[in-house]
């Protein structure tokens, strides 16, 4: 390998390490930042599907992303941790060494996006007034996505590259599709298709509710639209890296594709509960405003030949 290319690979590998570390720090920082809300809005409330999904997403994404970063940050990754069967692996044959890390990573590539989409499905289900047709559509999309990811990540494909030593003296997880053939790249494409359906449903409902009265519904609809768009954008970035199919940069966006959607989905649930709590407090708190009803003629009483109109006054709440 020419010296210039060698240093390019080293630089790109450091980019990958930094991105994986940054993705893990995003989840860790979000965990610390939202811990008071987690306790107040979830742990102290009764168990529901939303609560279970939120807590599972919070702690699984924390363990998964930190685990990935820990592997990528190792200065000398061993063959036992990664995979090294010559330079190109034929996955149709029994593996010569352990596939521990890729089994871990591929499993999370299915579990983490599915968890995120289940949370987003709850939001859409509520936006569509608990429509069973919408729920059936959302579950169909999620099941199709799971099936597609299982095929792409676990069905052997000759020529897939996976190694722990992409350049002399460089030890880092490096994987790629076969040359001139895409396979793993279709995984983020499947996520994009699923998120596109979710975003389209959110946009349609946002147009319907743009003139809706009240505070909670319009705000949550706008937040949902923003979160769905951001999640879709992250998957597009991940797909772009995999379509280029560079051995030392394919994993550049992978960490963000796992961490940011999980953080945004959790934020959406927190926002919903915060708005419900806030609205409940406002409704239950007595108003201290003195309100006057419109003048209403109750009776006419004649005093010294003059007619006096009586007006009623009503005080709402405590003074």
N, C-alpha and C positions, 0 to 999 in steps of 0.2 A: 504494500500500500504506500503510495507517495506520502511524503511528510506532510504536505498541505492537507491531504485528505485525512490523514491520521489525526491531526489536530482538530479538524472539523468534526470528526466523530467524537473526540473527547469533549469538545465544546457542546455538541448536541446532547451527549449523555449527561452532562452537567445540567443542561436545561431541563431534561426529563426529571432528574433528581430534585431540582428546585421546584418544579411544578407539582410533583407528587408530595413534597414536603408542604408546599403552600396549600394544596387541597386538604391535607390532614389538619393543618393549622386553622383553616376556615371552619371546619367542623368542630374542632376543639374550642375555638374562640366563641363560636355560636352556642356551644353547650354551656360554657361558663356564663355568657351574656344572658341567656334565656333560662338559667336555672331557677331564679325566683318565680318566673311565670310558669315554669313546669310544675313547681310545687303548689302554687296557688291555684292554677287553672286546671291541673290534671290530677296530681296525686291526692288532693283534698276533695276531689269530686268522685261521684259514683262511676263504676266501670261501664264503659260503653265501647262500641267498635272503634270510634274515633280515638278514644283514650288509649286503647290497646295498640292501634296502628301508630299513634304518635310516639309512645314510649318505645315500641319496637324499632321504629325508624331512627329515633334519637340515639339509642344505644348500639344498634347494629351498625349504623353509618359511622359512629365514632370508632368502634372496634375495627371495622373493615378498612376505613381510610388510613387510620394510624398503622394498622398492620401492613398495608401496601407500602406506605411511606418507609416503614422500618426496613422492609426488604430492599427497596430501591436505594436507600441511603447507605447500605452496607458497602464498604470499600472493596471487599473481596468476596463476592457471592460464590458459593460453592456449587458444584455440579449437583449435589444432593438437593440443594434448595431450588435451583432452577432446572434447566434441562440442557444437556449437551450430548448429543449423539452424532458425532462428527459435526458438520456445519449445517446440514439440512436434515431435518427429521422426517422420517417416513412414519406418520402416525398410524398407518395401517398395520404396522408391526408392533409387537409388544415392546414397551419402553425399556431401554437398557438401564435407565436410572429413574429416580423418583420424579414424579410430576407434581410435587406438593404445592408449589406456589401457583402453578397455572390452574390446578384444580380449585384452589382457594379463590383465585382471581375470577375464573370463569363462573364459579358458583355465585359470587357476589355480583357479577355482571347480569345475572338473572334476578337474584333476590332484591338487590337495591332498587333497580328501576321498577320492578313490580310493586314493591312497597310504596314508592313514590306515586305511581299511577293509581294505586288503590286509594291513597289519600286525596288525590286530585279528583278521583271518581266520586268520593263523598261530597266534595264541593259542587261538582256538576249536578249530581243527583239532587242536592238541595236547591240549586239554582233552577232546576226544571221541576220544582214542586213535587219531588219524589215520584217522578214518572217511571213506571216499570219498564216501558219501552226504552227509555234512555239508559236505565240501569242495565238492561239486557245488552244493549249496544256496547256500553262501556266494558262489561265483562267479556263480551265476545272479542273486543279489540285487545284486551289484556291477555286473554288465553291464546290468541293468535300470536301475540308478541312472545309469550313464554315458549310456545312451540317452535317458533322461528329461531329464537336464541339457543334453545337446546340443540337443534339441528346444526346450527353454525358453529357452536362452541364445543360440542361433544361428539359429533359425527366425524370420523377420521377423514382427512383430506390430504392426499399425497403432496409433498412439496412445501408444506408449511414450515417456516423457519422459526426456531425458538432456541436461544442459546444464552449462556451466561458470560461469554467472552467474545463480543463482536469485533474487538480489535486487540492487538497485542498489548498486554498490560492493563486492559480495561475489562472490569467485571461488573456487569449490570444486566438486569433483565432486558432482553432484546428479542422481539418477535415480529414476524412479518408474514404477509401473504406470499404464495408462490409468485415467481417473477411473471409479470404480464397477466396475472390472473388474480381476481379479487375473490375473497371468501370471508375472512374475518371482518373485512370492511363493511359487509352487509349487516353486521350486528348494529352499529350505530344508525344505519339506514332504516332498520326495523323500528328502532326507537323514534326516529324522526317521523315515520309514518304514523305511529301511535300518537305521538304528541301533536301531530298536525290535526288529527281527528279531535283531540281534546280542545285544541286552540280554536278550531272552527266552531265547535259547540259553544265555547265560552264567548266568542265574538258574536255569534247569532243572538245569544241571550243578552249580551251587553247592549246590542242595538235595540232589542225589545224593551229593555229596562232603563234606557237612557233618560226617560221622563218619569221614572217611578218615584212616588212620594217616599218620604222617610230618609233616614240617614244611613242605616246599616246596609240595606240591600245595594244601593248604588256604589257605596264604598267597597264592599266586598266583591262586587262584580268587577270594578276597575282593578282591584288588587289581583283578582284571579286572572284577568287578562294580561296584566303585567308579568305575573309569575309564569304563566303558561308560555308567553313569548320568550322570556329569558331562558327557560328550560329548553325550548326548541332551539334557540341560538347556540347553547352549549353543545347540544348533540350535533349540530351542523359543523361546529368547529372540530369536534372529534372525528366526524366523518371525513372532513377535509384532510386531516393528518393521515388517516388510514388510506385514503385514495392515492395520496402521494406515494405511500408504501416505502418509506425510508426506514431501514432497520433501526436506526438510532433516534428516530423522532415519532414513531407510530404511537408511543405511549404518552406523548406530550400533553394531550388534552384528556386522557382517560381518567385521571384522578379528579379533574373538575367535572367530568360527565357523571361521576358518582356522587361527589360531595355537594355541589351547588344545587342540583335538583332536590336532594334530600333536605338541605337547609331551607330552600324556598317552600317546599311542601309543608315542613314543620311550622314555618313562619305563618303560612296561610291558616293552619289550624289554630295557632296562637291568636292570630288576628280575629278570627271568628269568635273565639271564646272571650277575648277582651271586649269586643263590641257588644256581645250579649250581656256580659257582666256590667258594662257601662250603662247600657240601656235599662237594665234591671234596677240599678241604683237610681237612675234619673226618675224612673217611674214610681219607685217606692219612697223617694225623698219628698217630704212635704214642701210645697211652694210657699214662699213668704211674700208673694206679690199680692198687692191689694187690687182686685179686679172689680170694675164697675159694669154692671149690665146696662144695656140700652134703656133709656127712660121708658117707663111703662106706666100708663094711667091706671091707677088702682081704684081711686074713688075721688069724688069731689065733695069736699066739705066746705060749707059756707061759714066763714067767720067774719063777722062785721060786714056781710054782703059781698066779700071777696072770695073768689074760688082759688084754692090752694092745691096744686098738683103734687102728689106724694111720689117720691122716687125711691126705688128699692136699691139697697146696696148689699153686695155679697162679698164676704171675705173667704178666700180659698186658702186653706192651710193655717199654720200657726203664725201668730204675729210676734 
